[in-house]
Amino acid sequence: MSEQVTGKKSSARNKAASALRDVAIEKVRNIGIMAHIDAGKTTVTERVLFYTGMTHRLGEVHEGTAIMDWMEQEQERGITITSAATTCYWQEHRINIIDTPGHVDFTMEVERSLRVLDGGVVVFCAVAGVQPQSETVWRQADKYGVPRIAFINKMDRTGANFDYAVTTMRNRLGANPVVLHVPIGSESDFIGVIDVITRRAYIWDNDTLGAAYNVVEVPSELKELVERRRLEIVDTLSDVDEEFLTLALELEEVPEAPLRDALRRATWSQKITPVLCGSAFKNKGVQLLLDAVVELLPSPADRGLVSGTSPDGEPMMREPTDEEPLSALAFKIMTDPYVGQLTFVRVYSGILRTGETVFNSTRNKSERIGRLLRIHANKRDEVPAIVAGNIGAVVGLRLAATGDTLCDGKNPILLESVDIPETVISVAVEPKTQADTEKMGIALGKLAMEDPTFRVHTDTETGQTILSGMGELHLEIIIDRMTREFNVQAVVGRPQVSYRETISKASNGDGRFVRQTGGRGQFGHAIIRLEPGEKGSGYVFENKTVGGVIPKEYISSVDKGIKEALTRGILAGYPVVDVIVTLLDGSYHEVDSSDMAFQIAGSMAFQDAAAKGDPILLEPIMDVEVVTPEDYMGDVLGDIHTRRGKIGGMENRPGVQVIRSQIPLATMFGYATQLRSLSQGRATYTMQFAHYAPAPAKTTEEVLKKV
């Protein structure tokens, strides 16, 4: 006995876009789809859009027709660069989806997406299991406390191994995977999955592009495995949920409903990760993934109170409802050739309405809302409002940047911002003509506004424009966009490492700025203590002055001056990181003291202290993972050692060895060519930023020679 189910719901598209709230907040899901590059996450999203009726044909990444990869560079390279946003409907739920990049150079796109999401789908390749960027996105999701579901994709691929992929989740991510699906066959024999909870098998119909599937009895040869998996679910839930444990002890078999309730609770609290499987490319398993998103991931209401701070720094809470005062976070800026600047926002409470004035509490400025849009990749529908729990885009904001809070001016709140990682690589660019010079400044300004990990500055000595970013591909895309979108022609120099500086011992610094030019003078005086901070701590400022030796309004001026001085270290002019500054003492003049005078005094005090603090150069160290056939392992290891690399571990996989190491970025230029040469083109590698570490004396010497 079998029943046929069709999974295409085209009527969902016809929901009235003009309604302020088309579904209750409890039926909204804000999810991200994340993975290592090439695990198939964009294909998963394309299938989701097809089966929910948002598209009427299948977009394919390899054909350059994926709806979510709409930039020219994405379609040419077959990778996702920006986090595309879209909305679809499933089982009367509204699902806002952000499809994020898997390439490490675009990790900021994942970071800013996760900040505003309530749940995530992490896609793993059934052949490779957990890969380096999978680890990065997993850590980012942990940081923001995002509950997630795992989808083991590519079950049709040669070498697909579901159990291996689940084991890598446990071993490499420290996850607690709970297997909800048993695959029926694998590689070319993969035809469907068994839902362990319902004990039903789903076989997809190839003639309908997977839109229809048959629900049948579990094949006899898999019944024992399904029962074993079901017991494993009960055991795991009993370990993490006391309420469920009590029930499991009382009953011989736990019914489906309480089992699902416990799964939901454990997923929300991130004690488990439900694991599903399928093949998005072969149109198998995506409808069950959508069911799991609706059933197991939380709504904005389920995530609880919205936390922030008042203008005075006091903790504040808001209910995630339309009735509360407005609080929203700008998480992405994009320049659109037709409408200008688009600001993507997540509304946490209240309603964001067209034509209203909102207060940007991050910048202490007010702005008027122009048009509001619901986004579908690069297409958009105009809407009158964005309600609590939803994601949309604003046209017409000029001041808002990534991480800014937009709120009701009468009820201000400041939400937690977005962490912006350090840049690790730089290139110099020079415009080809005078006309390009004028256009380049505008283009780079707009691109930097969109992407906080892309920085632009002018070298004060050479006058060159320096672009800094997260990797070679990142800067390559930026320069490509500058040429295509803004028609700027430029000469690009060789990539350079972005070093940092810090101090190795504590010291005091004295900065006194006095200027008499006739009339009102300038006076500011600050004494500071400068100490090395923890690795990765950045800059910490503390005020320990007493008795009003420096008026309260000038304390922030000293801080501002020191921050400015941090941008150019005294050793080689690189930014200074990981320092603690304590303002100890100082003096002021009733008439001559000013904000600017104390900024300069702060800067002078820092430079004085840094010179005595034994400054050192820090170089970026990269996590490098090489997958190589065993025949070439010796050569690959030898080459890593010549690059000052340290081996962190090795793993056997069928037919290949995986080598994990940490290598200074300075030695990694041209590595792709060298690795191809060593392995006859058969080895591959991935690289991502790990941390900054003190550079050896020889490297420091070479860098200082160029200054």
N, C-alpha and C positions, 0 to 999 in steps of 0.2 A: 504493500500500500504506500503510495507516495502522493504528495500534493505539490502543485507547481505554484511558486510565488514570484510575482514580478516586483522588482526593486526600483522601478523608475517612477518618480512622482512629479510629473511635469506641472500639475496643478499648483504646486508650491510656488512657482514663479509668479503666479497671478495674485499674490497677496497684495493688498493695497499699500503702496509705498508711502502714501500720504498720512496714514495713521501714525500717531505719535508712538504708540506701543502696539506692535502687531502680535507679540506674544508676551505672556507674563514673565517677569524677571526670573522666576523659577525654571522657565523653559528656555533660557538663554545659555549657550555654552560658548565661552571665548577660549579657543584652543590654538596651539601652535603645532605645526608638523615639523619635526627636527630630525636630523640624522647626519652621518658622515657623508661626504660627497659620493654620489653614485649609488647610494643605498636604495634610491627609488622614491624619495619622498615627494617630488613634484608629480611623478606619475600617480602616486596614491591620491594626491589632491585633485588631479585631473579626473580620476575615476569617481571621486566623491562628487565633483561638480556634475558629472554625467548622470550618475545614478540618482542624484537629488533633483534632476531636471533643470539645472542651471545652464547646461550646455546640451546641444543636440548632436554633437559629434565628439569623438574622442580626440583630445589633443595629445601629441606624442613629443617628448623631449628630443628624441633622436631625429625627428623630422623637422624640428624647429617650429612646431605648431602648438606647443603647450600654452594654454591660456595664461597661466600664472607666470611664466617666463616671458614677459612682454618686451623687455629691453632688447635692442638689436644685439648687444654684446652677449646677452643670455642665450638668444636663439642661435647665434653663431657658435658659442662655446659649449652649449648644452649643459650649462650650470646655472644655478640660481644665485644672483648677486644681491638683489634687494629683497626685503621681506614683503612679498605681495600679499594684499589683504582681499578677502572676499567673504560673501555671506551666502549661506544656503539653508534649506529647511529639510528636516527629517523627522518623521513621526510627531508633527506639530511642534517641534522644537526649532528655534533659530540657532544656527551654528555660525559664529564668526570665526573664520580660519585665517591664520597667518602662516604662509609657507616660507620657511626661513632657509638661508643658504647653508650648505654643508662644508664649504671651503673655509679653512681657518682664517684666511685674510679678511673674511667678512663676518667674523665672530661677533662684532658689535651689533650687527643686525639681529642676531639671536638674542643677545643681552637685552636690547631695548624691547624686543617682542616679549620675552619672558616676564619682564617687569609688569606688563599689563595683562597677562593671561591668567586664566583660572585653572587651566589644565593643559596637558600636552600629550601628543602621540609621538613616541620616539620610534623611528623606523630603523630596523637592523637588516643587514644582508644575511640571508640564510647560509651563504657560503663563508663569508668572512667573520660573521658575528660582530662583536664589539670592535670598533676601529678607533684610531686616535681622536677624531673629531666627535665621535659618539661620547667619549669620555668627557670632552670639554663641555658639550651641551648638557650632559648629565649633571656635571658639577654646577653649571649655571642654573639649571632647574632646581637643584638642591638649595642653592643660595637664596632663590626667591620663593622656596617652599611650594613649588608647583607640582601637584599630583599628576601622575602620568600613566599611560597605557603603552605597552610595547607591542609593536607589530613586526613579526619576523617575515620580511618580504622576500621575493625572488625564490620561493619554494620550488619553482620550475627549473631553476638553473642547475647545470651540471655541477656536482659537488655540494648541493644544498644539504644541510644537516641541521635539522631543527633543534635536536638535543644539544649539539655543540654550541649553537648560538645562545641557547638559554644558559648553558654552563658559563660562557664568557660574560654574560650579564652578572652572574653571581661572583665570579672570580675577579673581573676587572673593574666592575662598577660598585661592588659591595651591595648589589641590589638583592631584594628578596622576591624573586620571580614566582608568580603563581600561574601555572599553565592552565588556560581555559579551553584551549583547542588541541586536538590531536590531528595532525595532517593525514590525509588519505593518499598514500603514495608520496613520492618525491621525485625531483628532477623531471624528466619528460612524462613520468607516470603520475604526476600530481594532478588530482582531479577535484579535490574538495577538502572539507574539514569536518571534524566532529566537535560539536559543542558539548563539553564534558558535563556542564551543569544540567542541560536538558536531555543528554544522552541521545541526541539526534544528529544525523549526518546530512551535510549540505553538499550537493553535487551541482556544479554550475553548467549552464547550457551555453556551449560555444556559439551556437547559431544566433543568439540574441546579444552577443558581445557581453555576456555575463549579467545582463539585466534581469534574466530569469534564472531560477535555480530550483532543484528538486530537493525536498526534505524527505529523507528515507531512514530506514532502520540502520543502526550501526552494523557494519560488516562483522560477521562472526569472529573473524581472526583478530579484530581490534577490540572486542568487548572487554577482555581481561585488562588490557592497557587502559581503557577508558575508566574502568572501575578503580584501578590503581591511582590514576590521576585524580579522580574524584576524592579518594581518601586523602591524598596529599593536600588537596585544597582544604579539606576539613581540618587536618592536622595543623596546617600553617595558620589558618584563621583562629584555631583554638589557642595557639601560642600568643597571638597578638590582640585578641578580643575576649575579655572575660565573660561578657554577656553571651557570646556565641559558645564559649567553652561550656558554660552551664547547660545550654541547650543540647550540645553535642553529647554530653555525658548522660543526659536524661533519655535521649531518643536513640533508637537503633540506627535510623537513617534520618538525616536532617532534610526537611522539605526544601523545595526550590526557593520559596520566598525569603525565609530567614537567611538562607545561604547567600542570596543576592544582596540582602540588606547588610550582612557582615562584610561582603566583598566591597560594597560601596563605602562603608565606614573606614575600612582598612586602607582603601585607595586614597580617600580624602586625607587621612592622617599620614600618608606616605610610608606606612608600615609594610606595604606590599606593592608590587607592580604586576597587574594582570598582563598575561602574555597571550596574544592572538597570532594567527599566521595566515598567509595567503600569497598570491602573486598578483600585484596590481596590473602588471603588463599583460598578464593572461586573463585579467578580469575575474579573479577569484578571491573572495574573502572580504571585499570592501564593504558590502552592506552590513556584515556582522560587526565590522569595525565601527561603522556609524551607530549601530545599536549600542555598542559598548560605550561610545562617547556620550550618548544621551543618558545611558543607564548608570555608568560608573564615575564619570567626571562631574565635578561640582558646578553649580550655577553661581553667578555673582552673589546671590543671596546666601547660598550654602557656605561661601568663603567667609561670611561674618562681617563684623564691623570694619569700616575703613579707618585706618589710623593715620594720623598726621600730627603736625605741631601748629600751635598758634603763632602769631607774629612775635610773641614774647618767648617762644621756645617751650611753652607748656604743651604736654601731650593732649591731643584731641581725638575724639571718635565720632564717626558718622554712620548712620544706618544706610545700607545700599538701596535707598528707595528714591522715587521721583519727588516725594514730598520734602526731603531734606534740602538744605542749601547746596548749591552747585559745588562740586569738586571734580576736577578732571585733570588728566596728565597728558601733556604733549610728548609722544614717544618717537615721532619721526617727522622730519621735514623733507619735502620733495618739491623740486621746481618742475612745473608742468608747462609745456609750450603754449597751451591754450588759456589756462586760468591763472598762471603765475604760481605763487608759493602756496603749496598745500601743507597743512599741519595736521598730522594724524593724531587723534585723541582717543583716550578711553575715559568715558564718563563713569565715575564711581558713585556719585550721588547727585540728586537734583536733575534738572533738564537744561541742556545747552540749546538755546533757541536762536534762530536767524535774527539778525538785527539788534540783538542785545549787546550791552557793554559788559565785558568780563574783566576781572582783576587778575593780572599775572603776579601772584604773590612772590615768585622767585625773583622777579625784576622790579617789583614795587611799582608797576605801571598798569594803566587800564587800556584796553583795546576793544574795538567794536567787531562783533562777529559779522562776516560777510555772508556768503552762502555756506550751507552745510551739505555734505555729500555722503552717500553710501557708496563704498568702493567695491568694484569687482575687477581685480587686476588693474588694467589701465582704462577700464570703462567706469562710468559713475552715474548715479541717479541723484538728483537734488531732493533733499528732504527738509521739512520745516524745523525739525528738532532731532537731537540725539538724546535718548533717555538713559536713565541710570542702568549701568551694566553693559552698555553697548559701545561699539567702536565705530568711528567715522572720521571724516576729514573736514577741516575748516578752510575756506578760501578767504584771504584778506588779512590774515594776521602777519604783521611785519616784525614784531619784537620777539615772539615766542621761539624758543630753541628746544632741542631735545632735553627732556627731563624737567621742563617748566610746569608749574601748577597753575591751572586756570580755575578761578573760583568766583563766588559771589563777593563783591567788594564790601558788603555790609557784614558778611560772615567769613572773614578770610581764614584760610587753612593752607599749610605747606605740606605736600605729600613727599614721601621719600623719592629722591631723584633716581637717575640711571647711572651706574658706574661706567666710566669711560676708560678703557685700557690705554696703556702707554704705547706710543708709536715705536717702531724698531728699525725702520729703514727710511732713507731719504734719497731724493734725486734733485739735482739742480736743473731748472728749465729756463730757457731764454727765448723770448718771442722772436720770430723771424723778421718781422717788419714793424714799423712804427704803428701801423693800424692794429697789428696783433697785440702790441704792448697795451693799448687802451682796452681792447676786448678781453685780454688775459686776466687783468685785475678783476673785472666784473665776473668772469666765468669762475675763477678760483674762489672768489667770495661766495658765490651761490653754491658751489660744490662743497665748500667747507661748512656752510650752514646746514646742508643736508646730512653730512657725515662727520660726526664729532671725532672720529679716529683719523680723519684727514686734516693735517695742519699745514698752514702756509706761513712762512716768514721770510724776511729779507736779510741776507747775510750783510751785516753792517760794514764789513771790510771790503768784500768783493762786489756788493750791490746785486748779487745773484738772487733770484727767487728760489727758495728751497721748499720742496714738497716733502712731507713726512707722512708715513702710513704704516699699515700692519704687515706688508709684505710686497714682493715684486708684482704679483698679480693685481693686488689692490691698487698700486700706483699706475700700473699699465692700464687698468680700466678707467681710472680718473683721467689720465692723459687722453685716452681714446674718446671719452665723453666730451672733454674740452674741445677736441678737434671736430667731432661730429655734431654735437648739440650747439656749440657756440662758435663754430667755424674759426678756431684759433690755431694757427700753425706755430709750432715751437720746436726748438732743438733741445733734446733731453740728454742729460749727462749720465754717467754710470752710477748705478745704485751705491749708496754709502750707508754704513752702519750708523744708527742713532745711538751714540754712547750717552751715558749719564755720569754725574759726579756726585760724590758724597764726602763726608769727613770721617776720619778714623779715630779722632780723640776729641774730648770736650775742650772748649775754650770760651773766653769772654771777649766781647767786642764793644767798642765805644764809638758811637757816631754822633758828631756834633756839627750841625749845619748852621752857619751864621753868615748873613749877607746884608751889608748896609749899602744902599745905592742912592741915598738921599730920600727923604720922606720915610714911609713905612718900610722897615727892614724885614728880614726873614730869620726865624730862630726855631730850631728844633734840636733836642738832645735825647738820645736813647742809649741805654746800656743793656746788653743782652747776654744770655748764656746760650751757647750753641752746643748741642750734644748729638751723637749718632743715634738714630732711631732704629726700630726693628725693620728687618727686610720687608719691603712692600708697604711700609706704613705711610709713605709719602711725607707730608709736612704737617707738623703739629705745633700750634702756637699757644702759649700760656702767658697770662698776665699776672705777675706777682708784685707789682708796684703797690706801695702803701702811702697813705697820707696825701694823695692827690698830687704827687710830684709831676705826673703827666695827667692833664685833664682827661676825663673819660672819653670825650669826643675825639681825642687824638690817638687813643689806643689802637683803634681800627686803622688809622693812618700809618702807624708804625708797621702793623701787620701787612698792610697793602704794599708798603715800600719793600718789605722783606720778600713778599711773594714775587714782586717784580724782579728783585735781585736774584731770586732762585732760577729765573729763566736762563741766566747766563753765568755759569760757574767761573771761578777764577783760575781754574787749571787749564781748561781748553775751550771754555765758552759753552759747554753743554749744560742742560738743565740739572739742577741739584735736587736729589731726592733723599728720602728717609732721614730727615733731621728733626730734632725737637728744639724749638726756640722758646726761651723763657725771658720775658721782659722784666728786668730786675729793678731798674732805676732810670732816672733821667731828670730833665728840668725843662721849664718853659718860660716864655716871656708874655706878660699880660697883653701887650700890643702886637709884638712881631711874630708870635707863633701862629702857624696856619696848618691846614691839612697837608699842603704840599711840602712844607718845611719838615714835618714829621715823617712823611713818606721818604724824603731824601735822607733824613737822619737814620731811619730804620734800615734803608739800603746800605748806608755807610757802615753802620754797626755790624750788619751781616757780613759784609766784605772783609771787615777787620777781623771778625771772629773766624771766618772760613779760612783766611790766610794762615791763621795760627793752628787750625784744626787738622793739619796733615791731610789735605784733600787727596782723594784717590779717584781713578777712572773706573767706571763700571761698564761692562759689556753685556749685551743681550745673549742669553743662553737659550738654545732651542731644544725642545723635545723632538727627536727624529726617530721615526719608525721605518725600517727598511724591510720589505718582504722580498726575499731572494731565493731562487732554487739553491739547493744545498751545494751544488758544484761550485758556486761562486762565493760561498760564505767566507772563505779565508781571505780572498781579495777584498771583499766588502769590509770585513773587520779591520784589515790592515789599513785601508783607506780612511776609515773612521778615526783610527789612532793618529794618522798624519794630520788630521784636522783638529787635534786637541780634544777629541771626543772621549767620553766616559761611557762604557757599556753599562746599561741599567738592568738588562735581562734579555733572555732569549726564549723562544717558544717554538716547538715543533708543530707544524700543520701539515696536512697531507701534501707531500711533494715540495714543500717550501719551509724555510726558516724565517722567523720574525725576529729582527734584532731591534731592541729599544735602546736608545742612547741619548745623551745630552751633549750638544756640540755648539761652540760659539758661532753666532751668525756670521761673524767676520770671515770665517773659513768656508762658508757654505755657498758662496757665489759660484755658479757654474757646476754645482753638484749634479744636477740632472743629466748633463752631458757626460760627466765622468762615470756616473752609475750605469748609464746605458752602455758605455764602452767596456766597463768591467764585466758586465753580465750579458753582453750581446743583446741588449735591449729587453731582457726578461725580468729584471728587478724593478720594483717601484718603491717610492718613498713618500711619506707625508711629514710635514714639519709644522710645529706651532711654538709660539713663545712660551718659555717656562718661567724665567726670572732673570734679573740682573745680578751679576757677580763681579767681584774685583778682577780687573784685567791684569794679565801678567806684565812684568816690568817692560819686556820687549815690545808688547803691543802699545803700552802707554807711551813709550819712547817714540814709536813710529807715528802715533797720533799727534803727539806734541810737536814733532818736526813739521807737520803740515799746517799747524796753527800760525 
